[in-house]
């Protein structure tokens, strides 16, 4: 039941976020009007007193509502991040993953330049790709990944659902291929 209710939960969380923003606006306006009314009753009712009261009430109302909404926003962010981690740990299986579980995996961390093959930090992807790395990139293209060469010719850029991944060595390309089950 945890993953199957994902779509409904996301809708409820999105609605709660929208209502929290509306709450902030209404609470700010309400605080301003309350401040203006209080200054009219207790401050003598002058125009400057009412403006000051409105501003003080609006700022107070905004701060109180922002603190309360921040709690809700942090909970919704935690829910979103937890869902992403759960999908990654399950290999992409679950609601919304479809048949593309392998493409949802996170990229391997970039290796430092001491682990690079070829000419170390001056790795040139146009001339120094290993046959295995070339085969992995061909399979990645066939599986629907967008594969490009970086402008500096020192890395391969692969567009995934989590964003672009920069792979700067044959080892990183081969690690990506193993993690994404490409070959």
N, C-alpha and C positions, 0 to 999 in steps of 0.2 A: 504494500500500500504506500510505502514511502516514496517511490519514484513515480507511481501511476498518478498520484495527486499533484504532480509537479506543475502542470499547466494551470490548474485551478488555484494553487497556492501563489503562483506568480501573478495571476490576475488580482487576487486579494491583496497581495503586497503592493502592487502598483496602485491600486485604488487607495490603500492606506497612505501611500506616499503623496498622492494627489490631494487627499483630504487633509494631510498634515500641512501642506503648502497653503491651502485655503484657510486652515485654522490659524496659521501665522498671520496672514493678511487680516482676517477678521479680528483676531485678538489685538493686533497692532491698532487697527481703527477703533475698536472698542476701548482700548486703553487710552487712546488719544481723546476720545469723547468723554470718557470718565474723568480724565485729568482736567479737561476744559470745564466740565460741570463742577468738579471739586473746587477749582480755582474761582469759579463764579460764586460759589456759596461761601467759601472761606477766605478768598483773597480780595474781596471788594468788588469784583465783577468788571474791572477795567479790561480794555482790549489787550493790553500787553500781558496782563495777568492770565487771561484766557489762552493766549497764544503760548505762553510759557507752560501753562498747565497742560495744554494739548500736547506739546512737544515732549514734556516730561512723561506724561501718561503713555504716549505712543512708543517712546523708547523703552519704558518699563514693560509695556505689553509685548513688544517685539522680543525683548530679552527673555521674558518668561516663556513665551510660546516657542522661541528658538531652542531653548534648553529642553523643553518637553519633546519637540519634534526631532531634535538630535538623537534622542534615545531611540525613537522609532526608526530613523534613518540608519542608525548603526545596526539595529537588529535586522533590517532588510538587507544591508550590505553583508552582514554575517551569513544570512540565509543564502544569498547569491554566491558568495565565495565557497560556502560549504557544499552547495550543489555542484559547482565546478570541480572541486576536489573529489567529490564522490564519483562523478563521471570519469575523471581521469584515473582514479584508482580501480574502477570497474572496467577499464579499457574502452570507455566510450559507450558501453551498453547502458540502456535506460531510455527514459523519455526524451525525445528530441534527438537522439543520436542516430536513429535510423540504421542503415547498413554501413555507415562511415565511421565506425568505432576507431579504426586505426588512425584516421586523420585527426582525431580529437586529442591525441597524445601530445604532451608538451615536448618541446625540442630539448635535445641534450644541452647541457651547459656548454658554452664555448670553451674550448681548450686554450690553455695559454700557448704562447708562441713556441715554447720548448717542445711541445708535443706535435707540432706541425711536421708533416712530411714535405718533401720537396726542398725549397730554399728557405725554410723557416718562415720568418715574418713576411718574406717577399714572395709567398705562394701566389702563383698565377694560375687561375682556374682554366684559362683558355689553353694552356700548354702542359699543365702538370696534373690533370685529373687522372687517377688510376682507372683501369678498366672496370673494376668493381664499382667505383664511385659513378662512372659514366652510366653503368647499367642501372644503378639505383635511381639516378636522376631520370632516366628514360621511363622506368616503371612508375616513378612519382608523377611524371607528365601523363602517362596513360591512366593513372588513378584519379586524375583531375586536379592535382596540385599545379599551381602556377610557379614555374621555375624560371628564374632570371639570373643573369650575371650582374653583380654589383658594378657600379660605374668605375670603381678603381681596379677592376679585374682581380681582386683578391678574395672574393667570397661569392658564394651562391646564395641567392635570396629565394626562399620558398614561402609562399603565401599559404597560411593555414587558417583555420577558423578562429584561432586565438590571436592571429596577427602574423606579421612576417618573421621568419627565422633566418638569421645570418649564419652560414656555415663556411668557415674559413680554412678548412683543410680536408684532405681525403679522409682522415680519421673521423672528423665531425660528420661528414656526409655518410660514411659507413655506419656510425653510431645512430644517426637519424634513420637510416634505412632499416637497421635492426629494430629500433623502437617503434617505427611505423609499420613494421612487417612488410617491407618492400623488397627484400631480397638478400 
